[in-house]
Amino acid sequence: LNPGGTMSNMMALLAARHEHFPHVRTKGWLPEDKPVAFTALQSHYSINRGAMVAGMGMDNMIQVPSHRYTGQMDLIALEDKIQEQISLGRKPF
């Protein structure tokens, strides 16, 4: 159980990190890892803080434009950003 949304967001990011980069738990980040994740532009500040706690750095949490009222990510912009990061040799997770 988590005490609230902030901790839940951080735990979700850590769980995703462990799924895609399980070695980080014991060896830490490797130079070839180059992790990058995505969040809605209007997302809660804890998402970026989670990137910091996960050791990937807040600059590697890419913000995606989102709907003004619903906060839903623009799926075309998301796909474009994913492809852009892959072309840069980054590993979306």
Buried (B, 14 or more C-beta within 10 A) or exposed (E): EEEEEBEBBBEEBBEBBEEBBEEBEEEEBEEEBBBBBBBBBBBBEBBBBBBBBBBBEEEBBBBBBBEEEEEEBBEEBBEEBBEEBEEEEBBBB
